[in-house]
């Protein structure tokens, strides 16, 4: 094959002839785009890689989809959070015996149905008021502590994960939170939320209890500094001490909770105190409201 009109060095032409490379498909890196021997060698190597059979060449593919839109936005946001904020995790268990009974009693008297997620939001709100150092963010090398307690609840919708936010939860009653939360979650699953309804959160809750998950670790929803993950309730053998100081093994409904925090802003002691306070509220839930 001859390429009289192509600018190529003699060594490049010789190499192309030897390696059976089409010089018209080689990009030159020499002066004025002249093809050098190294360009031919590189083109040969690239062709060899593209022609190589894929490992798992017998792998059957059901479908492919572009990585874009909401899924890409979520992925990039979570990746940025995970690799920017040093995550630290604090886990504890909650005996839900009293919470279940309390919720049942509330629903017998309330016109608005109270869900577990509503009690979690109210408990988190009270804990954030007690420990405002959790209700923070980092912006322009400044630690900002919020008076507003805006609690988001992660919801899986048709277009991916969204986090509708209850704004200023510190000013609302349990029934107000329950009604607003039900409306937001319903519209989130249908993809009908306005941008302002899933923005400006200061703390998030990710509850997978309804899916039977025993334990999981949540990634912080940046620019927030913490997120609480809540798992399913499972009958678990635990040791309890009776009024006589005797220990006994009993079966109790136990739920795992885990707090993920940005360790740049939140130290271990504060996070531990927050988790223990949440645990206390959920195990003696009357204190959520008083």
ZITAHU-V453381 format. One record per residue. N is the residue number from 1. D_LAST is the distance of its C-alpha to the last C-alpha in Angstrom with 2 decimals. Layout:
n/d_last
N/D_LAST
N/D_LAST
This chain:
n/d_last
1/89.05
2/89.96
3/87.71
4/90.13
5/87.77
6/84.78
7/84.39
8/84.28
9/85.76
10/88.60
11/86.44
12/83.72
13/86.36
14/87.74
15/84.31
16/83.48
17/86.76
18/86.20
19/82.58
20/83.32
21/80.73
22/80.94
23/81.07
24/80.06
25/76.60
26/76.23
27/74.53
28/76.52
29/75.06
30/78.37
31/79.83
32/79.67
33/77.92
34/80.72
35/79.98
36/80.33
37/80.80
38/77.19
39/76.02
40/78.04
41/76.67
42/73.09
43/73.74
44/75.22
45/72.20
46/69.78
47/71.88
48/71.89
49/68.08
50/67.68
51/70.36
52/68.90
53/67.47
54/63.70
55/62.31
56/60.92
57/63.43
58/63.13
59/59.37
60/58.67
61/56.39
62/54.56
63/53.56
64/52.83
65/50.48
66/50.32
67/47.55
68/46.39
69/43.93
70/40.24
71/40.92
72/42.74
73/40.10
74/37.37
75/39.69
76/40.66
77/37.14
78/35.94
79/39.13
80/38.67
81/35.13
82/36.25
83/39.33
84/38.04
85/34.67
86/35.00
87/32.41
88/30.70
89/28.73
90/26.05
91/25.56
92/23.49
93/22.88
94/19.86
95/20.16
96/18.84
97/19.39
98/15.83
99/14.88
100/17.95
101/17.25
102/13.68
103/15.24
104/18.08
105/16.15
106/14.38
107/17.87
108/19.40
109/17.47
110/17.01
111/20.05
112/19.24
113/19.65
114/16.87
115/18.60
116/17.81
117/18.36
118/15.59
119/13.02
120/14.97
121/14.82
122/11.06
123/10.94
124/13.89
125/12.54
126/9.69
127/12.54
128/14.95
129/13.13
130/13.23
131/16.75
132/18.50
133/21.76
134/21.20
135/20.87
136/24.55
137/28.04
138/31.60
139/33.92
140/37.36
141/36.86
142/33.69
143/30.16
144/27.90
145/24.18
146/22.32
147/19.74
148/19.53
149/17.66
150/19.99
151/19.48
152/22.55
153/23.11
154/26.65
155/28.62
156/32.21
157/34.27
158/37.98
159/38.64
160/36.73
161/33.27
162/31.09
163/27.56
164/26.01
165/23.32
166/20.09
167/20.56
168/17.95
169/15.02
170/12.84
171/13.74
172/13.20
173/11.12
174/11.35
175/14.45
176/15.99
177/15.77
178/17.20
179/20.03
180/20.92
181/20.88
182/23.13
183/25.51
184/25.80
185/26.42
186/28.96
187/30.87
188/30.72
189/32.54
190/35.10
191/35.61
192/34.70
193/32.17
194/33.12
195/33.25
196/30.48
197/28.12
198/28.59
199/28.94
200/27.02
201/24.45
202/22.90
203/21.59
204/22.59
205/21.81
206/24.81
207/24.15
208/27.36
209/25.96
210/27.59
211/30.92
212/30.97
213/30.98
214/30.39
215/29.77
216/30.57
217/30.43
218/29.40
219/31.17
220/29.19
221/29.23
222/30.97
223/30.53
224/26.98
225/26.66
226/24.62
227/24.02
228/22.12
229/24.28
230/23.05
231/25.67
232/26.34
233/25.15
234/28.10
235/28.94
236/29.58
237/30.96
238/28.76
239/29.21
240/26.78
241/27.26
242/27.22
243/26.62
244/30.27
245/30.00
246/32.01
247/31.49
248/31.91
249/31.97
250/29.89
251/29.26
252/25.74
253/24.49
254/24.11
255/23.23
256/24.39
257/22.53
258/24.40
259/23.71
260/26.82
261/27.01
262/29.75
263/31.05
264/32.65
265/29.30
266/26.91
267/27.97
268/27.46
269/25.29
270/22.67
271/22.79
272/22.53
273/19.44
274/17.78
275/18.88
276/17.80
277/14.23
278/14.24
279/15.88
280/13.35
281/10.46
282/13.01
283/14.30
284/11.17
285/9.36
286/6.72
287/5.03
288/5.93
289/3.79
290/0.00
